[in-house]
């Protein structure tokens, strides 16, 4: 009888622990998404346009690219996501257009991002 109660207690504890972990992961993802939306709004308030070179393109577990671009005597390299429908429209080494924040040039949106 005591073993059965202990088994039930362990299952409940496992279920609660998993619920907490899932909740924490959800909140972390939500915060990250909100931060990116704030960055995009910040860029769109006052932006410049530059040409950049795609240094790296990743399509595994999400679509992202790394781009190098030149603004006011400095080279920058930034990462951004891109919409999956553009997956075959560019490759590493290609030239693309980016919008960058004039106040923080390290923040960009690339031409293949849905928020461009």
Secondary structure, DSSP 8 states (H G I E B T S, - for coil): -HHHHHHHHHHHHHHHHHHHHHHHHHHHHHHHHHHHHHHHHHHHHSEEEEEEEEEEEE-TTS-EEEEEEEETTEEEEEEEE--GGGTTS--TT-EEEEEEESS-TT-EEETTSTT-
